[in-house]
Amino acid sequence: VYTTWFGATPCDLTLAAETATCDATTFGLDGYTVTIPFTGGNTAAYTLNASSGTISGDNPSTTAAGNIIITGATEGTNVTLSVTGGCTLSRTVTAPECKPVNTLPVSEPFNYTAGTTLNTSQMWTNTSTATDEITAVSGNLSYTGITQTGNSVSFAGTGSDTRLPFTDTTSGELYASFLVSVTDVTGISTTGSTYFAVLSNAANSFTVARIHIKTDGTLYQFGISPTTVTADIIWSANTYALGTTQYLVLKYDFTNNVLVLVENPTIGGTGTAAATVTPTAPITSLANFILRQETATTTPAMTIDELKIDTTPNFTLSSSSFDNINGLTMYPNPVSGGTLNFSSTANAA
């Protein structure tokens, strides 16, 4: 009578919150183990089936409480447990990411098939998730002294922020370098700016070290900042045309607490700071590199290639004292009339 009136027999078996644990963390696809606690067992004959992996652990048909265990599931593939018999239950378990931390030095040539989303690589993971992913595209950016391999990646507008974790660095110097080409600024505000590349700390705080970009008609320029405050951005005096390739190097000196942006250094030669800033609070950890997509009106269409993260550069950074003065120019050259003029884009005296 109860079954006829309510349409179904109540289920005594209850599945609690599951855990999914990686069996290993390598650059290949690793296995993972799922543990699903249950209570209310030993009340009926239950049949268990998993969409992948092997079921073991306690049997709810004969055990009042325990754990259903699924082993051999593959990273990136969700597992669904189906229970039939005394009642019908289903539980889908989201596969964990079993990705390692990249060991320095990191070399990322983006050797992925065109159309592959960057977050599916074992080197990268998403910091934020959206429908628009950073995607591999065919071809390379060219720069004298850098050997191009693999492909490249592109993004534009709003979308996921994709992160490459690397060995937590707390002393010495760290360099993140890559090739970049801005290919389209249609719809991008000429009054605003955005940051598109970030070095973050072990806690993945975005406020650590950022590379900004802003447009001026069809030209664009880069800047750096260690905070979220717009006024703290130090802009390079250099501007670039669409479709050209720039080689950017973001350096942090833990010893002297100096964040530096170098633009287009000579590989095996020298480079000069295009922007320099001393963070108010010294950076104590750098452990992630992030490519960021903000909004359709701030993030232009960009291509990124040949990313490297290392504790040494592939050029010599000029140690001139003038490197700490942003956008310094001096004129005339040669001096005439006994007067030498100085100008700078820095706000400080």
N, C-alpha and C positions, 0 to 999 in steps of 0.2 A: 504494500500500500504506500509506503514511504517513497519507494522508487518511482512508482507511477505518478504520485502527486507532484513531486519536485523534479522529475525528469532525469535524475542522476543520483548515484550513490555517493554520499560524501566521502572525501579522500582523507584517510588517517595519516598517510605519508606526507611529510613536509620537507621540502628542500630549503636549506639555509643558504646564505651568501657564499659563493665559491671563491677560491683563490686559484690563480694561474701562475705557475713558477717556471722560469726558464731552466732547462737542463744544462745549458751552456750559453755563452755569449761570444760568438765568433762572427767573422765576416761572411760566413755561409748561412744557410737557413737552418736554424737550430730547432730542436724539439722542446716541448714544454709539457708540464704535468698539471692536470686540473684536479682539485680536491673539492668535493661538494658534500658538506655535512648534511645529515638527515636525522629526523626524529619521526616517531609514529610508525616504525617498521614492525615486522613480525605480525602484521594484521591481515595480510593477503599474499598471494603469489604474484610477484612482480617480474616483468621482463624488461631488461635494460638494453638499450641500443645507443651507440655513439656514432655520429657522422664520420668521425675519424679517430684513430688511436685505439687503444685496448683498455677495456674496463676491468678493474680489479677493486680491491678494498673490501668493505663489509657488504654483505648481501641484505638488502632491506626486507627480503622475503622471510628471513630467519633471524634478523637482528633488529632490536628495537631502536637503537641509535648507533650511528657510526659515520663513516666517510665512504662515499663512492669516489673512486680514483680512476682517472683516465690518463694513461701514459702514451707517449709516442705521437702526440699531436704536433703538427708542423707550424713553426712560426709564420705568422701572417694569415693563417687559416683558422677561422672560428670553428668551435666544436659545439654541436647540439646534442644534448642528452635527452632521449625519449624514454618515458616510463609508461608501460601499459600493464594491464592485469586488473588489480583491485581498483584502480583508477587510472586516469591518463594525465601525465605531467610532461612538461617540456622545459628545458633550460638551455639557452644559448650562451656560450662563454666566449667573450672577446679575447682573441689571441694577444698575448703580450709581445712587445718588441724586445727581442733578445740581441740587442746591438751593442758592440763593444765601444769603449772610449778609444778614439784614434790616438796612436802614439806619435809624438813629435820626432822628427819633422813630418808634417802631413803634406802630401802631394796629391792634388785632386785634379785630374785632367778631364773629368766629366766623361769618362769612357762608357757612356750609356747609349742604348738605342734611342734614336730620335722618337719623341713622343712619350718616353718614360718619365714618370713624375719623380722628382728628386728625392722625395721622402721615402720611396720604396727601396732606395739604396741602403745597404748595410752601414754606410758611413754617415748617413743623415737621418734625422727624425724631425717631426713637426713640433715646433714650439706652440703654434696656434694653428687651428685647422679651419679651412674654408673650402669652398667648391673649386676655387681657382688655385691650382698648384704650380709651383715652379717646375718647368719642364725642359728636358733635354732636346736640343735642336741640332741638326746636322751642321758640320763645318766648324771652323775655328776663327779666332781673332789673331791677327799677326802683330808681332812686335820684335824688333831686332834683338837677337840674343836669346830669345825664348823659343824652344822647340815645341811646336804644337803637336799634341796627340789627342786621341779620343774625339769628343765633340765639344759642345758648350751648352749653357742653359740660358733660358730667357724668361722674363716675366714682365708684367705691366699692371698698373692699377692695384686694386685690392685683392687680397688672397692670403694663402697660408704663409706663415713665417717658418722657414726651414733651417734647422740647426745642425751643425757639425760639432760634436763634443771632442775635445782633445785633452791631452795631458795637462792637468791643472798646473799652471805656471805662477810662481809667487816671487821670483827674484830674477835679476839679470835684465835681459831685454827680450821682447817678443815682437815678431814681424808677421803681419798678415798681408799678403800681396796677391793681386789678381789683375787680369785684363778686363776692361769694361768698355762697352760701346753703347751710347744712347742713340736709338734709332728713330724714335718718334716722340714728339712732345704735344701731339694733338690733344686738346682739352686740358692740358696741364696749366695750372695757375702760374702766372709770372710774378706774383707777389708773395707766394709762399715757398716753403721748402719742406723736404722730408728727409729722413735718414733711411738708407736702404741696406747698409752693411753695418754689423755690430760685432764687437768683441765683448762678451759678457763674462761674468765671474762664475764660480762653481755653483752658486745659487741661481744662476741664469738671470741676473738682474740686468735689464736693458739699459740702465742708466750709466753704464761703465764707460764705453768708448764707441762713438758712432761716427760713421761717415755720412755727411749730408749732401744733398744735391738741390740746386735751384736753377731755374731757367730764366733767360732774358731773351725773349723772342725765340730765335732758333739756336741760340747759344746756351751753354750751361756751364756751371762751375761747381766745385766741390768745397766742402768745409768739414770741420771736425768739432766734436763737443763731448765732454764727459758727463753732462747732466741733461735734464729734460727742459731746461730753460732756454728759450730761443735766443735770448741776449748773450748766452754763453757760447754760441757757435762762432768759431773763428774761420773765416772764409779765405780760401786761396784767391790770389789776384788773377789767376789764369782762367781764361774762358776757352771753351772748345766747341767745335761745330758738330752737328749731327752726323752720325755715320763714321766718325773717326774713332780710333782705338787709343785708350789711355791705360797706362800701367800705374796702378795705385798701390802704395805701400803704407800701411798703418802700423806705426811703431809705438810701443810703450816701454819706457825706461823705468823699471821699478826703483832703481837706486836713486835717481834724481827726480822721480815723479814728473816726467815729461811725456806728453802725448804728441806725436808728430805725424803729419801727413806728407809723404813724398810723392810727387807726380813725375812720372816718366824719367826715372834715373837711367843712367847708362849701365847696362848689364856688364859686370866686370870692371866698371869704371866708377864714376861718382854720381851722387844725387844731392839735391838741395831741398831743405824743408820748404814746402809751400804753405804750411800752416802749422803752428805750434801752440800748445796750451798746457798750462800747469794746473791740474785738477786741484780744487780746494781740499778735497779729501783724497789722499793717495790711494791708488788702486792696489789692492792686496792680492787679487787673484784674477787670472784670465783662463777660462776653460772651455769657451764655446765661441764659434763663429756662426753668425746668423745672416741669412739673406732675407730681407723684409719687404713685404708688399703692403703699402698703407691704404691709399684711396685712389680712385680713378682720376682725381684732379691734382694729385701730388706725386705719384709714382709713374715716371715715364716708361716707355718700352725700352728695356735694357737687355743686353747680352753680356754674360759673365763667362770667363774662361781662365784656365790655368791658375787655379787657386793654390797657394802654398802658405803654410804656417810653420815658422821656424824660429829658432833663437838667434840665428845669424842671417844677415842679408846677403844678396848676390851683387852688392855694390858697396861703395864706401860713402857714408853720409858725411857731407861737409860739416866741419866743426866750427865754422866761422861764427863769431859772436853775433853777427847780424841774423843768423838763422832764427833767433828768438823774437825778431821783430816782424810781425806778419805783414806781407805785402810791401816790404821796404823798397823804395826807389830813390835814386840819387841823380841829380842833374844840375847843370849840364856836364857832359863828359866829352872833351876835357873841360876843366873849370876855367871860366873866363870872368874877368872883373873881380877876382878874389872872393866870389861867393859860390858856395856849394849848397844846393837845396835838397831837403829830405822830405819825403812824404811816406805815409804808411796807412794801411787799412785797419790797423790796431787802434782801439779806443784809448788805451793807456798811454801815459806820457812816455 
